[in-house]
């Protein structure tokens, strides 16, 4: 599982979405939000993380806490899920 920061339009909040191995991304962000008008997410690379969705970050923290039980960890800043 890879997580990427994305937004629907420039200047909006950054949401964490799951990026699949074929390059596509999940339709829903971790917080449950869907893009409303574009029907797709815009990948971002140069945005301040202060604009990140607090709900997405909370869900990612909960995932990070639950995954060590199965030997996995998540690095939200790099957007990658890695084996320990």
N, C-alpha and C positions, 0 to 999 in steps of 0.2 A: 504494500500500500504506500503510495507516494502522495503527499499533500502539497498543494500549491496555493499561493495567495492569488486571488482573482477578484475582479470587480465587473459589474455590468457596464458602467460608463466611467470615464476618467473623473477623478475628484470624489468618487463615492468611497464608502467603507471597503476595506479589504476583507474578503471572506476566504476561509480555508475550504478548498474543494479537493476531492480525491482525483488524482491523475492516473489513468490506466496505462498499461504498457504499450498500447497501440497509439498513444498520443492524445486520445480523447480524454475529456474530463467528465466527472459526475455532473448530473443536472442539478443536484441539490448541494448546497454548502453544508458543512457540519452542523450549523445552527438550524438547518431546515429551510433556509431561504432559497427561492428559485429566481432566476433572472426573469423579470416581468415583460419587458418590451423586446429585447434582443433575442431572447430564447437561447442565449449562449453566454459564456463567461469570457471576459477579456483578461488574458494573463498579464501579470505586471512584474516588472523587475526593479524599477526605480521609484518606489513610493515609500513614504515614511510609515513605519509600522505602528505609529501612534494612531493611524486610521483603521487599525484592525478591529474587526467585529469582536466585541467582548464575549458574546455567546459562543462563537467559534473557538476562541481561545480557551474558554472554560471546558468545552467538550474535548478539545485536544488535551488539556491537562488531565481530565478524567480518563481518557484513553491511555495517556502516558502512565498513570498510576495503576491501571488494570493490566496493562500488557506485560510487565515484568513477571507476572505469575505464569505466563506461557513462554518466557524467554525472549520477549521482543521489547524493543524500546522505540520511541518516536522522537525525532528531532524536528520540531516545528519550524525552526528558523531555516533549516536546510530543506525542509519539506520531504524528508525521507523516513521510511520505516526501516530499522536495521536490526539484525540479530545480534544479541549480546554474546 
